[in-house]
């Protein structure tokens, strides 16, 4: 985490987020907003079930479908 040097209040994109485990760690450790993206609908469903943090969003998309 220290090597990433993420500034508090940043916006983080977690590509291939799976069940959102790392997205939650990123949120907790950096106090930044996180967007998790994964092409597997089942993974995103699980991530949404697990996370209740309003500053973590999950999208069911492939990386090449992102519009930002």
C-alpha positions in Angstrom: 0.0 0.0 0.0 2.8 2.4 0.8 4.3 1.9 -2.6 1.1 3.1 -4.3 1.4 6.5 -2.6 -2.4 7.1 -3.0 -3.4 10.5 -1.6 -6.4 10.7 0.7 -9.5 11.8 -1.2 -8.3 10.3 -4.5 -10.6 8.3 -6.9 -9.3 4.7 -7.4 -10.2 2.4 -10.2 -9.9 -1.3 -9.4 -9.9 -3.2 -12.7 -10.8 -6.9 -12.3 -12.1 -6.3 -8.8 -13.7 -9.7 -8.4 -15.6 -9.9 -5.1 -14.4 -6.4 -4.1 -12.0 -7.5 -1.4 -9.2 -5.3 -2.6 -11.6 -2.4 -3.3 -12.6 -2.5 0.4 -9.0 -2.5 1.5 -8.2 0.4 -0.8 -11.1 2.4 0.6 -10.2 1.6 4.3 -6.5 2.3 3.9 -6.8 5.5 1.8 -10.1 7.0 2.6 -10.7 7.5 -1.1 -13.6 6.7 -3.4 -13.2 3.4 -5.2 -14.9 2.1 -8.4 -14.5 -1.7 -8.9 -15.0 -3.1 -12.4 -15.2 -6.7 -13.4 -16.7 -8.5 -16.5 -18.1 -11.4 -14.4 -21.7 -10.6 -13.3 -21.4 -13.1 -10.4 -18.4 -11.4 -9.0 -20.0 -8.0 -9.1 -23.1 -9.4 -7.4 -21.0 -10.8 -4.6 -19.1 -7.5 -4.3 -22.3 -5.5 -3.9 -23.6 -8.0 -1.3 -20.4 -7.7 0.7 -19.8 -3.9 0.6 -22.2 -1.4 2.1 -19.8 1.5 1.8 -21.4 4.3 -0.3 -17.9 5.4 -1.5 -17.4 2.0 -3.2 -19.2 1.5 -6.5 -19.1 -1.6 -8.7 -19.7 -1.9 -12.4 -20.2 -5.1 -14.4 -18.1 -4.2 -17.5 -15.0 -5.3 -19.3 -12.1 -2.8 -19.1 -12.5 -1.9 -22.8 -16.1 -0.9 -22.2 -15.2 1.9 -19.8 -16.1 5.4 -20.9 -13.8 7.3 -18.7 
